Structure formats: C-alpha cells, structure tokens
Amino acid sequence: MMFIRKQLLLDAQGESLFLWGARQTGKSTLLKQMYPNALCFDLLMADVYHRLITNPTLLRETILGNTDKKIVVVDEIQRIPELLNEIHWIITNTNTQFIMSGSSARKILRSGANLLGGRALRYELFPLISQEIPNFDLMRALNNGLLPRHYLADNPKKMISAYVGNYLRDEIVGEAKIRNVHVFSQFLEAAAFSNGEMVNYANIAADCGVSAPTVKEYFQILEDTLTGRFLPSYQKKAKRRVIMTPKFYFFDIGIANYLLKRTKINLGSEAFGKTFEHFIYLEIYAHSFYSDLNYKISYWRTATQIEVDFILGDAEVAIEVKSTDLAQPRHLKGLYQFAEEFNTKSLILISNDPYPRQIENITIMPWKYFLEELWSNKIIH
C-alpha cells in the first residue's frame, strides 16, 4: 500500500535539512519518493558505514566526483557525526543540497559535533496519521499502532516485539551508554504505565530500584531518541490551583500496548478509551508540525481533579476526548470549568457520536469529523 505522507518539507526551497524521526516511521521511503535522483549514502548499510567511518573525506571526494548530483541524501546521519564537518564544507563551497535523516540527534549533540550552524532546516516524521491511510481503520490503528509495517500487518506482535527488543532496548541502550540494561528494560515497562498519565518519578524509581534523577535521565533519553514526549500542563494563572506535573506519551500506540502487555483492544473497553485518547493526541501533535503552525499543546488539571485533555495554543482551543457513542452533559464538566477561567475560542468534545452536535458553547465532534476539520486547518489556524 502506498501512503501519501503529509510531511512535505514545507519551505525547504533548496535548503539543506535534517529529517528526524524514530526508526521505521518511513523516512527512507519518503526521501526516495521526494528525491528519486539524489546521490544516496545509507549509513545502515555495513559497507557504506565502514568506508565512511574509516575515512570521512570519501564523502567530499565522491560528491566532487559527481557534480551532476545537486542533491545528496545521507540516511542515519547520527551514526557518523564526523561527517557533518565534511558536509559543512561542501555546503559552504559548492551548490549542493543535503537531506540528512536520522532517528536521534542525541549522539550528535552529545559528541559536540557540528550541527551546521543553522545552515540546515529541521523537520520531523512521525508514524502514520489517519489522513495518510486509504480506508483508515481505527481499530487496526489502536491495536497495531501506526508504524507503517505494523499497521499493515495482520498480526504485528512479533514485529513489535522485535522493534522493542532490537531498537528500544538494544540500540538506544548502546547509543546512550546505559550500563544496566535490565533496569532500563524495567523502566520502559514502568514508563508505559505513565503513558497518558502524570509522571511520578519517585514511584517509577522505587519500582525500578534506581534514583529519581536516573529515571529523569531515562525519560530524557526517550525524548532525545524521539520515542516519547512530555505533554506539559497549561499553567496560565487562574483562580483554581492547577497541577504542574507533565504527562508522558510514547510516540506510537502499538509500542505502548506491547509494553503494557495489552491483549486485543475492543470497542468500549477501558483500554479502548486510553488508546483512543493517545491516538487523538498523536494526530494533533503531528498536525502542529506538518501544518507548520507549531502551536503549543498542553493539558489542564486542577487540584480538585477537574481536567481537560488538550489545550491548543494559548487556550485557543480546549479539547476533551471521550470514547462514548453518546456524549452527555456530565462529560462536559471540564470544558465548562475551563471556559469559566479562560477566554477560549473553541470548546470541543471528541467522541464516537455518529453526528456532530452543539450543547450550548461546546461542539460534540465525531472523531472522523474532528480529524477532517483538523487536517483542513479549521480547528486551529
């Protein structure tokens, strides 16, 4: 199946760029589609890697020997950060556009390598979103996750197991130089229980038998390797005392499912509600980047447990997600309370309702309708 990705590298206009994204999000496939005639160096290929890590100047010599190739793709650039010095020279002295992809800038940043002094734009590619998939199947997405190979598989469990084992546990452990692999494996599972929840470092540290600072460092590693991210709380001053602790989400539903040992997710179950909210968050997050609007996403929760799932921008849009197929006034409590505190342009409850509805100043949106409006830039713009 061909996926037409929404990441169009807007405003690149011949500039060199970094395209970051977790493994298997489809970076290589996208770059082959967008730059079919480019000169390519895939650093996952053993022969290419060994030649260039032994002698980085071969990159410059090869490009100078292929002057008809004005676009050069370097895949998994973080594997040889030293190449960035060569790339810097080539960009400065020739008319070459570099497209550099990678699954993590962590190794480059920690090595103090040259990040090209602002000469390269930065983009990200996320797992698939609903608008990229013909005949999108919500239940398949919630069970399989949205990494392309996993979404397409009829039974992706072994693929996801290999991904967690080979990439999350082995490669990230190696890259971050984590000494205690067993503890990090325990941490991954403990972090999964924080998926979509407020993070309690002390509790996770106790579960894993390490210090809270170590747990914070592990979460930072997940952020650096683009496999997880924090959702901050909305902290604009208000009458009610609010919770400051961030929430945490893994970058893919299928990975979180695997770490939580979830069995098949069925409509109406508790797991359905949690994965449904996770799915909506991932769609909103991807839209913020792909649309180039880059609006802030946060959540709001008071000390009295009143909560709104997602706040977009500076309270421009407040969104609550409920898995019910009949949204009722009791589901709207958080939105009403938020609207009392802040001047919000749009209050939305996303649900499984069959049709859009209006209850006072709150719009009930079926999830399909919401996503169509979101990706048409009608929710926020």
C-alpha positions as CSV (number, residue, x, y, z in Angstrom):
1,M,0.0,0.0,0.0
2,M,1.3,3.5,-0.9
3,F,1.0,6.1,1.8
4,I,0.9,9.8,0.7
5,R,2.7,11.4,3.6
6,K,1.7,14.8,5.0
7,Q,5.3,15.8,5.8
8,L,6.1,17.8,2.7
9,L,9.2,19.5,4.0
10,L,7.5,22.9,3.6
11,D,9.7,25.9,2.9
12,A,12.8,23.8,2.2
13,Q,13.2,25.5,-1.2
14,G,16.6,24.0,-2.0
15,E,17.9,24.5,1.6
16,S,19.8,21.6,3.3
17,L,17.8,20.0,6.0
18,F,17.6,17.4,8.8
19,L,14.6,15.0,8.8
20,W,14.4,13.3,12.2
21,G,12.1,10.5,13.2
22,A,12.0,7.3,15.2
23,R,13.0,4.1,13.4
24,Q,10.6,2.7,10.8
25,T,8.4,5.8,10.6
26,G,9.2,5.8,6.9
27,K,11.9,8.4,6.5
28,S,13.9,6.5,3.8
29,T,10.8,5.7,1.8
30,L,9.7,9.3,1.9
31,L,13.1,10.6,0.8
32,K,13.3,8.1,-2.1
33,Q,9.9,9.3,-3.3
34,M,10.8,13.0,-2.9
35,Y,14.4,12.8,-4.2
36,P,14.5,9.9,-6.6
37,N,17.6,11.1,-8.5
38,A,19.7,12.1,-5.4
39,L,23.1,10.7,-4.6
40,C,22.4,8.5,-1.5
41,F,24.6,7.3,1.4
42,D,22.7,4.9,3.6
43,L,24.7,4.5,6.8
44,L,22.7,1.5,7.9
45,M,24.5,-0.4,5.1
46,A,27.6,-2.0,6.5
47,D,29.9,-1.4,3.6
48,V,28.9,2.3,3.3
49,Y,29.2,2.8,7.0
50,H,32.7,1.2,7.3
51,R,34.1,3.1,4.3
52,L,32.9,6.5,5.7
53,I,33.7,6.0,9.4
54,T,37.2,4.9,8.4
55,N,37.7,7.8,6.0
56,P,35.0,10.7,6.2
57,T,36.8,12.6,3.4
58,L,35.4,9.9,1.0
59,L,32.1,11.7,1.2
60,R,33.6,15.0,-0.1
61,E,35.6,13.2,-2.8
62,T,32.5,11.3,-4.0
63,I,30.4,14.4,-4.2
64,L,33.1,16.4,-6.0
65,G,33.3,13.5,-8.4
66,N,29.6,13.5,-9.1
67,T,29.0,17.2,-9.8
68,D,25.8,16.4,-11.8
69,K,24.2,15.4,-8.5
70,K,23.0,18.5,-6.8
71,I,21.0,16.7,-4.0
72,V,22.7,14.3,-1.6
73,V,20.8,12.2,0.9
74,V,22.6,10.9,4.0
75,D,20.5,8.4,5.8
76,E,21.0,7.8,9.6
77,I,23.5,10.6,9.9
78,Q,23.8,10.2,13.7
79,R,25.8,7.0,13.1
80,I,28.8,9.1,11.9
81,P,28.6,12.6,13.4
82,E,32.1,13.4,12.0
83,L,30.6,13.6,8.5
84,L,28.9,16.9,9.4
85,N,32.3,18.7,9.2
86,E,32.6,17.5,5.6
87,I,29.0,18.4,4.9
88,H,29.6,21.9,6.3
89,W,32.5,22.4,4.0
90,I,30.6,21.1,1.0
91,I,27.5,23.3,1.6
92,T,29.8,26.3,2.0
93,N,31.9,25.7,-1.1
94,T,29.5,24.0,-3.5
95,N,25.9,24.3,-4.7
96,T,24.9,21.0,-3.0
97,Q,21.7,20.5,-1.1
98,F,22.0,17.9,1.7
99,I,19.0,15.9,3.0
100,M,20.1,14.3,6.3
101,S,17.8,11.8,8.1
102,G,18.2,10.2,11.4
103,S,16.5,8.5,14.4
104,S,18.1,10.7,17.0
105,A,20.2,13.8,17.3
106,R,21.3,12.7,20.7
107,K,24.7,11.2,19.7
108,I,25.5,14.3,17.5
109,L,24.6,16.7,20.3
110,R,26.5,14.7,23.0
111,S,29.6,14.4,20.8
112,G,29.7,18.1,20.3
113,A,29.6,17.6,16.5
114,N,29.0,20.3,14.0
115,L,25.2,20.9,13.6
116,L,26.0,23.2,10.6
117,G,25.5,26.5,12.4
118,G,21.9,26.9,11.3
119,R,22.6,26.1,7.7
120,A,20.1,23.2,7.7
121,L,16.4,23.3,8.5
122,R,14.8,20.8,10.9
123,Y,11.8,18.6,10.2
124,E,10.3,15.5,11.9
125,L,8.5,12.5,10.5
126,F,6.0,10.7,12.8
127,P,4.2,7.4,12.5
128,L,1.3,7.4,10.1
129,I,-1.7,9.6,10.7
130,S,-5.3,8.9,9.6
131,Q,-5.2,11.2,6.6
132,E,-2.3,9.3,5.0
133,I,-4.0,5.9,5.1
134,P,-6.6,4.9,2.4
135,N,-9.7,3.4,4.2
136,F,-8.3,4.2,7.6
137,D,-9.3,1.6,10.2
138,L,-9.4,3.0,13.7
139,M,-9.4,-0.4,15.5
140,R,-6.4,-1.6,13.5
141,A,-4.6,1.6,14.4
142,L,-5.4,1.2,18.1
143,N,-4.3,-2.5,18.2
144,N,-1.3,-2.4,15.8
145,G,0.0,1.1,16.2
146,L,0.8,3.4,13.3
147,L,4.4,2.5,12.2
148,P,3.7,1.6,8.6
149,R,4.8,-2.1,8.7
150,H,3.0,-2.7,11.9
151,Y,-0.3,-1.1,10.8
152,L,-0.3,-3.2,7.6
153,A,0.4,-6.5,9.4
154,D,-2.5,-8.8,10.2
155,N,-0.6,-10.0,13.3
156,P,2.2,-7.5,14.2
157,K,3.0,-8.8,17.7
158,K,6.4,-10.4,16.6
159,M,7.3,-7.3,14.6
160,I,6.6,-5.0,17.6
161,S,8.5,-7.4,19.9
162,A,11.5,-7.2,17.6
163,Y,11.2,-3.4,17.5
164,V,11.2,-3.1,21.2
165,G,14.0,-5.6,21.7
166,N,16.3,-4.6,18.8
167,Y,15.7,-0.9,18.9
168,L,14.3,0.4,22.1
169,R,16.3,-1.9,24.3
170,D,19.5,-2.7,22.4
171,E,20.2,0.3,20.1
172,I,19.1,3.0,22.5
173,V,20.9,1.4,25.4
174,G,24.0,1.3,23.2
175,E,23.7,4.8,22.0
176,A,23.0,6.3,25.4
177,K,25.7,4.1,27.0
178,I,23.3,2.8,29.6
179,R,25.2,0.3,31.9
180,N,22.3,-1.5,33.4
181,V,20.2,-2.9,30.6
182,H,17.9,-4.9,32.9
183,V,17.0,-1.7,34.8
184,F,16.3,0.2,31.6
185,S,14.0,-2.6,30.4
186,Q,12.1,-2.4,33.7
187,F,12.0,1.4,33.3
188,L,10.4,1.0,29.8
189,E,7.6,-1.0,31.2
190,A,7.1,1.3,34.2
191,A,7.1,4.3,31.8
192,A,4.4,2.6,29.8
193,F,2.1,2.7,32.9
194,S,2.7,6.5,32.8
195,N,1.5,6.7,29.2
196,G,-1.2,9.4,29.0
197,E,-0.8,9.9,32.8
198,M,1.1,12.3,35.0
199,V,4.6,11.2,35.6
200,N,5.7,10.3,39.2
201,Y,9.5,10.0,39.1
202,A,9.7,8.8,42.7
203,N,7.2,5.9,42.2
204,I,8.9,4.7,39.0
205,A,12.3,5.0,40.7
206,A,11.1,2.8,43.5
207,D,9.7,0.2,41.0
208,C,13.0,0.0,39.2
209,G,15.3,0.2,42.2
210,V,17.1,3.3,41.0
211,S,17.2,7.0,41.9
212,A,14.7,9.6,40.7
213,P,17.5,11.5,38.8
214,T,18.2,8.3,36.9
215,V,14.6,7.9,36.0
216,K,14.6,11.6,34.8
217,E,17.6,10.8,32.7
218,Y,15.9,7.8,31.2
219,F,12.9,9.8,30.2
220,Q,15.3,12.4,28.6
221,I,16.8,9.5,26.6
222,L,13.3,8.6,25.3
223,E,12.7,12.2,24.3
224,D,16.1,12.6,22.7
225,T,15.5,9.4,20.6
226,L,12.0,10.6,19.6
227,T,10.3,7.6,21.2
228,G,8.4,9.5,23.8
229,R,7.5,13.0,24.8
230,F,6.1,15.0,27.6
231,L,2.8,16.9,27.5
232,P,3.1,19.9,29.8
233,S,0.4,21.3,32.0
234,Y,-1.4,24.5,31.0
235,Q,-0.1,26.9,33.7
236,K,-1.5,30.3,32.8
237,K,-2.6,32.0,36.1
238,A,-6.2,31.1,37.0
239,K,-8.5,31.1,40.0
240,R,-8.1,27.4,40.7
241,R,-4.9,25.8,41.8
242,V,-3.6,23.6,38.9
243,I,-1.4,20.5,38.7
244,M,2.1,21.3,37.3
245,T,3.3,17.8,36.6
246,P,3.6,16.8,32.9
247,K,2.1,13.8,31.3
248,F,4.1,11.4,29.1
249,Y,3.2,9.7,25.8
250,F,5.1,7.1,23.8
251,F,5.4,8.1,20.1
252,D,3.3,5.1,19.0
253,I,0.2,3.3,20.3
254,G,1.4,-0.2,19.4
255,I,4.7,0.2,21.3
256,A,2.8,1.4,24.4
257,N,0.3,-1.6,24.0
258,Y,3.2,-4.0,23.9
259,L,5.0,-2.7,26.9
260,L,1.7,-2.7,28.9
261,K,1.0,-6.3,27.7
262,R,-2.4,-5.3,26.5
263,T,-4.5,-8.0,24.7
264,K,-6.8,-7.2,21.9
265,I,-8.5,-3.8,22.3
266,N,-12.2,-3.9,21.7
267,L,-14.7,-1.0,21.3
268,G,-16.0,0.1,24.7
269,S,-13.2,-1.4,26.9
270,E,-11.1,0.7,29.3
271,A,-8.1,0.1,27.0
272,F,-10.1,1.5,24.1
273,G,-10.6,4.7,25.9
274,K,-6.9,5.1,26.7
275,T,-5.7,4.2,23.3
276,F,-8.4,6.4,21.7
277,E,-7.1,9.5,23.6
278,H,-3.5,8.6,22.8
279,F,-4.4,8.4,19.1
280,I,-6.1,11.8,19.1
281,Y,-3.0,13.3,20.8
282,L,-0.7,11.9,18.2
283,E,-2.9,13.3,15.4
284,I,-2.9,16.8,17.0
285,Y,0.9,16.7,17.6
286,A,1.6,15.7,14.0
287,H,-0.7,18.4,12.7
288,S,1.1,21.0,14.7
289,F,4.3,20.2,12.9
290,Y,3.2,19.2,9.5
291,S,0.9,22.3,9.1
292,D,3.9,24.4,10.1
293,L,1.7,26.1,12.7
294,N,3.8,24.7,15.6
295,Y,1.2,25.6,18.2
296,K,1.7,24.6,21.8
297,I,-0.2,21.5,23.1
298,S,-0.8,21.1,26.9
299,Y,-3.4,19.7,29.3
300,W,-5.2,21.3,32.2
301,R,-6.0,19.7,35.5
302,T,-7.0,21.4,38.8
303,A,-6.1,20.2,42.3
304,T,-9.8,19.1,42.6
305,Q,-9.3,16.7,39.7
306,I,-11.2,18.7,37.0
307,E,-9.4,18.1,33.7
308,V,-9.3,18.9,30.0
309,D,-7.3,16.6,27.9
310,F,-5.7,19.0,25.4
311,I,-5.3,22.8,25.2
312,L,-4.1,24.1,21.9
313,G,-2.1,27.3,21.7
314,D,-2.8,29.9,24.3
315,A,-6.2,28.5,25.3
316,E,-7.4,29.0,21.7
317,V,-9.0,25.5,21.6
318,A,-9.9,23.2,24.5
319,I,-10.5,19.5,23.7
320,E,-11.9,16.7,25.8
321,V,-11.7,13.1,24.4
322,K,-14.4,10.6,25.4
323,S,-14.8,7.1,23.9
324,T,-18.6,7.2,24.4
325,D,-21.0,7.0,21.5
326,L,-23.4,9.4,23.2
327,A,-21.8,12.4,24.8
328,Q,-23.8,13.8,27.7
329,P,-23.7,16.9,29.8
330,R,-21.7,15.1,32.6
331,H,-18.8,14.6,30.0
332,L,-18.6,18.4,29.5
333,K,-17.8,19.4,33.1
334,G,-14.1,20.0,32.5
335,L,-14.7,22.1,29.4
336,Y,-17.3,24.2,31.2
337,Q,-14.9,24.9,34.1
338,F,-12.0,25.8,31.7
339,A,-14.3,28.2,29.8
340,E,-15.1,30.0,33.1
341,E,-11.4,30.6,33.7
342,F,-10.1,31.4,30.2
343,N,-11.3,33.2,27.1
344,T,-11.4,30.2,24.8
345,K,-12.4,30.5,21.1
346,S,-13.4,26.9,20.7
347,L,-14.6,24.1,23.1
348,I,-14.7,20.6,21.6
349,L,-15.6,17.2,22.9
350,I,-14.4,14.4,20.6
351,S,-16.4,11.2,20.8
352,N,-17.8,8.2,18.9
353,D,-21.1,10.0,18.4
354,P,-22.5,9.4,14.9
355,Y,-23.1,13.1,14.1
356,P,-21.8,16.5,15.2
357,R,-23.9,18.2,17.9
358,Q,-23.9,21.5,19.8
359,I,-24.6,21.8,23.5
360,E,-24.5,25.5,24.4
361,N,-21.0,26.7,23.5
362,I,-19.5,23.2,23.2
363,T,-19.3,21.3,19.9
364,I,-19.6,17.5,20.0
365,M,-17.5,16.1,17.2
366,P,-17.3,12.5,16.0
367,W,-13.6,11.6,15.7
368,K,-13.7,11.3,11.9
369,Y,-15.3,14.8,11.6
370,F,-12.8,16.3,14.0
371,L,-9.8,14.9,12.1
372,E,-11.2,16.1,8.8
373,E,-11.6,19.6,10.3
374,L,-8.1,19.4,12.0
375,W,-6.3,18.5,8.8
376,S,-8.3,21.1,6.8
377,N,-6.8,23.7,9.3
378,K,-10.3,24.6,10.6
379,I,-9.8,23.7,14.2
380,I,-6.8,26.0,14.7
381,H,-5.1,28.2,12.2
